[in-house]
Amino acid sequence: MTMTNDGRIAILGGGPIGLACALLLARRGRSSIVIDARRLEDALRETRLLALSRGTWQLLDALFGAAPPRSAQIRTVHVSSAGELGVTRIADADFDGEPLGATVLYGDLLAALAAAVAAQPAIEVVRPRRALEVLQRPDAVRVALDDGSMLEAPFAINAEGFQSATAAASDAHDWALLADLTLRDPAPGAAFERFTREGPLALLPTPSTLGGAPAMSLVWCMDRAAATRRSELPDAAFRDELQAALGARIGRVERIGPRRRHPLHQQVRERVREHRLVALGNAAQTLHPVAGQGFNLGMRDCATLADCIAVHEEDAGAALRDYEARRRADRQAIAALTRWLPAVFRTRFAPVALARSIGLAALDQSPALRKQLAQLLMFGVRD
């Protein structure tokens, strides 16, 4: 059975990116149908932490309505390199005193967006349905679903709900070891990015608690063998290794929750448009977690695509071409940054190590440079 093409845009993927995209389109007068393979109740159980830049929070805050999700503010970011003198600190005081960003749990963010979608008559969500194939036609697309039905739409947005055969993945070498932990006397709103010889290590504030104390989220990147070994260490031995990597400046690690590990892959598509199928979010690029830029890049994809569709109205081809062109600089810059940072800080070459220390120290002494870096991380490359 083929569903009639009634002008609604097909969005493949009903996670936070897909739902945010649907809401942004609805605000511009466009209706959509969202297809997702998972039941909502299953997706809401996800507890991974998402780091939201100020720009992303501003976009989402306009969509939540009266029910924003639980969040933890990020007001300072401390950047250092293990075993080296250079350190820099980016603070909300460098700007207007407003938070640099926030963190939310995936399930909480999804629940807030799902509630906003349920109140929006221009959006229909179909779950659980999997998109099996996207067939291109001169003036439309047909999406084959796993229940045997066919959805026809003027064009389709791949928001992580359809695996394109043209997506090329490359291994980023690293694995991530994840855990919640508590620090003695934690600084409210403080996040830490520490570069080690094995890979970057990040600590982020969370809206959760562990043992009654505010929890921090650990993302520690390393090779597979090290991730396997450390995930199996007794708590005390793991705490000692983690404390050695963190150093004394960040604080004393007290309690550590369950550890888990997963591989990291870098995938960046050269082209995000295939005629009337366009990709955004993780369908367009999956990044190394250093600097926490993946979800933020995806939200900027959503905002730009909604703008392009509104500008070009019924000319889908022009809208998608414009979107691809406008997103190119930001995508390339952030993808390069997330590839470059782990490699530069991993090298043991003495002149590079000296340059790292000098660079971090210079950044700490230059409010103008700190502001430029923070603007890039909060808002991306402006088109």
C-alpha positions as CSV (number, residue, x, y, z in Angstrom):
1,M,0.0,0.0,0.0
2,T,1.3,3.5,-0.9
3,M,0.4,6.4,1.3
4,T,-0.6,9.5,-0.6
5,N,1.9,12.3,-1.1
6,D,0.1,15.1,0.8
7,G,3.1,17.4,0.9
8,R,4.3,16.2,4.4
9,I,8.1,15.9,4.7
10,A,9.3,12.4,5.7
11,I,11.7,12.4,8.7
12,L,13.4,9.1,9.2
13,G,14.4,8.9,12.8
14,G,12.4,9.9,15.9
15,G,15.3,10.6,18.3
16,P,16.0,14.1,19.6
17,I,17.4,15.3,16.3
18,G,14.5,14.0,14.3
19,L,11.9,15.4,16.7
20,A,13.7,18.8,17.0
21,C,13.8,19.0,13.2
22,A,10.0,18.3,13.0
23,L,9.3,21.0,15.5
24,L,11.5,23.5,13.7
25,L,9.7,22.8,10.5
26,A,6.3,23.1,12.1
27,R,7.3,26.6,13.4
28,R,7.8,27.5,9.8
29,G,4.5,26.1,8.7
30,R,5.6,22.7,7.3
31,S,4.0,19.5,8.3
32,S,5.9,16.2,8.6
33,I,5.6,12.5,9.3
34,V,8.3,11.0,11.6
35,I,9.2,7.3,11.2
36,D,11.1,5.6,14.0
37,A,12.1,1.9,14.5
38,R,11.9,2.0,18.3
39,R,9.0,2.2,20.7
40,L,9.0,5.5,22.6
41,E,9.0,3.7,25.9
42,D,12.2,1.8,25.0
43,A,14.0,4.9,23.7
44,L,13.1,6.9,26.9
45,R,15.2,4.4,28.9
46,E,18.4,5.6,27.4
47,T,20.6,7.3,30.1
48,R,23.6,8.5,28.1
49,L,24.6,12.1,28.7
50,L,24.4,14.8,26.0
51,A,26.5,17.9,26.1
52,L,24.6,20.9,24.8
53,S,26.3,24.1,23.8
54,R,24.7,27.5,24.5
55,G,23.5,27.8,20.9
56,T,21.9,24.3,21.1
57,W,20.2,25.1,24.4
58,Q,18.8,28.3,22.9
59,L,17.4,26.4,20.0
60,L,15.9,23.7,22.1
61,D,14.5,26.0,24.8
62,A,12.2,27.6,22.3
63,L,10.8,24.1,21.5
64,F,10.2,22.7,25.0
65,G,7.3,24.8,25.9
66,A,6.4,24.6,29.6
67,A,8.3,21.3,30.3
68,P,12.0,21.6,29.8
69,P,14.1,18.5,30.8
70,R,16.3,18.2,33.9
71,S,19.7,19.7,33.1
72,A,23.0,20.7,34.7
73,Q,24.6,24.0,33.7
74,I,28.2,24.3,32.4
75,R,29.7,27.5,33.6
76,T,33.4,26.9,33.3
77,V,35.5,24.6,31.1
78,H,39.0,23.7,32.3
79,V,41.4,22.5,29.6
80,S,44.8,20.9,30.4
81,S,47.4,18.4,29.2
82,A,48.7,15.7,31.5
83,G,52.3,16.2,32.5
84,E,52.5,19.7,31.0
85,L,52.3,23.2,32.5
86,G,49.9,24.9,30.1
87,V,46.3,25.2,31.2
88,T,43.4,27.4,30.2
89,R,39.9,28.1,31.7
90,I,36.9,29.3,29.7
91,A,34.3,30.8,32.0
92,D,30.8,32.3,31.6
93,A,32.3,35.5,33.0
94,D,34.2,35.9,29.8
95,F,30.9,36.6,28.1
96,D,27.7,37.8,29.7
97,G,27.5,35.6,32.7
98,E,25.1,33.2,31.1
99,P,25.9,29.4,31.1
100,L,28.3,28.2,28.4
101,G,26.0,25.2,27.9
102,A,24.3,22.3,29.8
103,T,24.0,18.6,30.0
104,V,20.9,16.5,29.8
105,L,20.1,12.8,29.8
106,Y,19.1,11.4,26.4
107,G,15.8,10.0,27.8
108,D,14.9,13.3,29.5
109,L,15.5,15.3,26.4
110,L,13.5,12.9,24.2
111,A,10.6,13.0,26.7
112,A,10.5,16.8,26.6
113,L,10.6,16.9,22.8
114,A,8.0,14.1,22.5
115,A,5.6,16.1,24.7
116,A,6.1,19.1,22.5
117,V,5.5,17.0,19.3
118,A,2.3,15.5,20.8
119,A,0.9,19.0,21.2
120,Q,1.8,19.9,17.6
121,P,-0.9,18.9,15.0
122,A,1.4,19.4,12.1
123,I,3.5,16.4,13.1
124,E,2.6,12.7,13.0
125,V,4.9,10.1,14.6
126,V,4.7,6.5,13.5
127,R,6.4,3.9,15.8
128,P,7.7,1.3,15.6
129,R,8.3,1.3,11.9
130,R,11.7,0.8,10.1
131,A,12.6,2.5,6.8
132,L,14.0,-0.2,4.6
133,E,14.6,1.6,1.4
134,V,14.3,5.1,-0.1
135,L,13.4,5.2,-3.8
136,Q,14.1,8.4,-5.7
137,R,11.7,9.8,-8.2
138,P,12.0,13.0,-10.2
139,D,9.7,14.9,-8.0
140,A,9.3,12.8,-4.8
141,V,10.7,10.0,-2.8
142,R,9.1,6.7,-1.8
143,V,10.1,5.2,1.5
144,A,9.5,1.4,1.9
145,L,8.6,0.5,5.5
146,D,9.0,-2.8,7.2
147,D,5.2,-3.4,7.5
148,G,5.0,-3.6,3.7
149,S,3.6,-0.1,3.2
150,M,5.1,2.7,1.1
151,L,5.3,6.3,2.1
152,E,5.5,9.0,-0.6
153,A,6.8,12.5,0.2
154,P,8.2,15.5,-1.6
155,F,11.6,14.6,0.0
156,A,13.0,12.7,3.0
157,I,15.3,13.8,5.9
158,N,17.6,11.1,7.2
159,A,17.8,11.9,10.9
160,E,19.6,8.7,11.9
161,G,16.7,6.5,11.0
162,F,18.0,5.1,7.7
163,Q,21.4,3.5,7.0
164,S,22.5,4.8,3.6
165,A,24.7,2.4,1.6
166,T,26.8,5.4,0.6
167,A,27.8,6.3,4.1
168,A,31.6,5.7,4.6
169,A,32.9,5.0,8.1
170,S,36.4,5.1,9.3
171,D,37.8,3.8,12.6
172,A,38.8,6.6,15.0
173,H,41.2,4.2,16.8
174,D,39.8,5.0,20.3
175,W,37.3,3.4,22.6
176,A,35.5,5.3,25.3
177,L,35.3,4.2,28.9
178,L,32.2,5.7,30.5
179,A,31.2,6.0,34.2
180,D,29.5,8.3,36.6
181,L,31.6,9.5,39.6
182,T,31.8,12.0,42.4
183,L,34.5,14.4,43.3
184,R,35.4,15.8,46.8
185,D,34.2,19.5,46.9
186,P,33.2,19.7,43.2
187,A,33.1,23.2,41.7
188,P,29.4,23.8,40.6
189,G,29.0,24.0,36.8
190,A,32.6,23.0,36.1
191,A,33.6,20.8,33.2
192,F,37.0,19.4,32.5
193,E,38.8,18.4,29.3
194,R,42.2,16.8,30.0
195,F,44.4,15.5,27.3
196,T,46.5,12.4,28.0
197,R,49.0,10.4,26.0
198,E,46.3,7.7,25.6
199,G,43.5,10.1,24.5
200,P,41.3,12.9,25.8
201,L,39.5,12.5,29.2
202,A,36.4,14.6,29.9
203,L,34.4,15.2,33.1
204,L,31.0,16.8,32.7
205,P,28.4,17.9,35.4
206,T,25.2,15.9,35.2
207,P,21.6,16.4,36.5
208,S,22.0,13.1,38.4
209,T,23.4,12.1,41.7
210,L,25.5,9.1,42.9
211,G,25.3,8.1,46.5
212,G,23.4,11.3,47.2
213,A,26.2,13.6,45.8
214,P,26.2,15.5,42.5
215,A,27.5,13.1,39.8
216,M,30.1,13.9,37.1
217,S,30.1,11.9,33.8
218,L,33.5,10.5,32.8
219,V,34.4,9.9,29.1
220,W,37.9,8.6,28.9
221,C,39.2,7.7,25.4
222,M,41.9,5.0,25.0
223,D,42.7,2.0,22.8
224,R,40.7,-1.1,23.0
225,A,43.1,-3.1,25.2
226,A,43.3,-0.4,27.8
227,A,39.5,0.1,27.8
228,T,39.0,-3.7,28.3
229,R,41.6,-3.9,31.1
230,R,40.3,-0.8,33.0
231,S,36.7,-1.8,32.7
232,E,37.6,-5.0,34.6
233,L,39.8,-3.5,37.3
234,P,38.6,-3.4,41.0
235,D,37.1,0.0,41.9
236,A,40.1,1.0,44.1
237,A,42.7,0.2,41.3
238,F,40.6,1.9,38.7
239,R,40.2,5.0,41.0
240,D,44.0,5.1,41.4
241,E,44.7,5.1,37.6
242,L,42.0,7.6,37.0
243,Q,43.3,9.9,39.7
244,A,46.8,9.7,38.2
245,A,45.4,10.7,34.8
246,L,43.3,13.6,36.3
247,G,46.1,15.0,38.5
248,A,45.5,16.9,41.8
249,R,44.1,20.1,40.3
250,I,40.7,18.6,39.3
251,G,40.0,17.1,42.7
252,R,39.8,13.9,44.6
253,V,37.7,11.1,43.1
254,E,35.5,9.5,45.8
255,R,32.8,7.3,44.4
256,I,32.7,5.6,41.0
257,G,29.6,4.0,39.4
258,P,29.4,1.1,37.0
259,R,31.8,1.3,34.1
260,R,31.0,0.6,30.4
261,R,32.9,0.8,27.2
262,H,32.1,1.2,23.5
263,P,34.1,1.8,20.3
264,L,34.4,5.2,18.7
265,H,34.0,5.7,14.9
266,Q,34.5,8.8,12.8
267,Q,32.1,9.0,9.9
268,V,31.8,12.2,7.9
269,R,29.9,12.2,4.6
270,E,31.3,14.2,1.8
271,R,27.8,14.8,0.4
272,V,24.8,15.1,2.6
273,R,22.3,15.3,-0.3
274,E,21.3,12.5,-2.6
275,H,18.7,14.1,-4.9
276,R,15.6,14.3,-2.6
277,L,17.2,12.5,0.4
278,V,19.2,14.7,2.8
279,A,21.1,13.6,5.9
280,L,21.7,15.5,9.1
281,G,22.9,14.7,12.6
282,N,24.7,11.4,13.0
283,A,23.4,10.3,9.6
284,A,25.7,13.1,8.2
285,Q,28.6,12.9,10.6
286,T,29.5,10.9,13.6
287,L,32.4,12.6,15.5
288,H,35.0,11.7,18.1
289,P,33.5,12.9,21.5
290,V,36.3,15.3,22.2
291,A,34.9,18.8,22.9
292,G,31.4,17.3,22.9
293,Q,30.4,18.7,19.5
294,G,28.4,15.9,17.8
295,F,24.9,16.6,19.0
296,N,25.4,20.4,18.7
297,L,26.5,20.0,15.0
298,G,23.4,18.0,14.4
299,M,21.1,20.7,15.9
300,R,22.7,23.3,13.7
301,D,22.0,21.0,10.8
302,C,18.3,21.0,11.8
303,A,18.1,24.8,12.2
304,T,19.8,25.5,8.8
305,L,17.6,22.9,7.0
306,A,14.4,24.4,8.4
307,D,15.6,27.9,7.3
308,C,16.4,26.7,3.8
309,I,13.0,24.9,3.4
310,A,11.2,28.1,4.6
311,V,13.2,30.3,2.2
312,H,12.7,28.1,-0.9
313,E,9.1,27.1,0.0
314,E,8.0,24.5,-2.6
315,D,11.3,24.2,-4.4
316,A,12.7,21.2,-2.6
317,G,15.7,20.8,-4.9
318,A,16.9,24.4,-4.3
319,A,16.3,24.1,-0.5
320,L,18.4,20.9,-0.2
321,R,21.2,22.3,-2.4
322,D,21.3,25.5,-0.3
323,Y,21.4,23.5,2.9
324,E,24.3,21.4,1.7
325,A,26.3,24.5,0.7
326,R,25.5,26.4,3.9
327,R,26.5,23.6,6.2
328,R,29.8,22.7,4.5
329,A,32.1,25.1,6.3
330,D,30.8,24.3,9.8
331,R,30.8,20.6,9.3
332,Q,34.3,20.6,7.8
333,A,35.7,22.8,10.6
334,I,34.2,20.8,13.5
335,A,35.1,17.4,12.0
336,A,38.7,18.6,11.4
337,L,38.9,19.9,15.0
338,T,37.7,16.6,16.5
339,R,40.2,14.6,14.4
340,W,43.1,17.0,15.1
341,L,42.8,17.5,18.8
342,P,43.3,13.9,20.0
343,A,46.2,13.4,17.5
344,V,48.1,16.5,18.5
345,F,47.8,15.9,22.2
346,R,48.7,12.2,21.9
347,T,52.1,12.8,20.2
348,R,55.2,12.6,22.3
349,F,57.3,14.6,19.9
350,A,59.1,17.2,22.1
351,P,58.6,20.3,19.9
352,V,54.9,19.6,19.6
353,A,54.6,19.1,23.4
354,L,56.3,22.4,24.0
355,A,54.0,24.1,21.5
356,R,51.0,22.6,23.3
357,S,52.0,24.0,26.7
358,I,52.8,27.4,25.2
359,G,49.5,27.4,23.3
360,L,47.4,26.6,26.3
361,A,49.2,29.2,28.4
362,A,48.8,31.8,25.7
363,L,45.1,31.0,25.4
364,D,44.7,31.4,29.2
365,Q,46.3,34.9,29.0
366,S,44.2,36.1,26.0
367,P,40.5,36.8,26.6
368,A,40.1,37.5,22.9
369,L,41.4,34.1,21.9
370,R,39.3,32.4,24.6
371,K,36.3,34.1,23.3
372,Q,36.9,33.1,19.7
373,L,37.4,29.4,20.8
374,A,34.3,29.5,23.0
375,Q,32.2,31.1,20.2
376,L,33.2,28.3,17.8
377,L,32.3,25.6,20.4
378,M,29.0,27.3,21.4
379,F,27.7,28.4,17.9
380,G,29.9,26.7,15.3
381,V,31.1,28.4,12.1
382,R,28.4,30.9,11.1
383,D,27.1,30.6,7.6
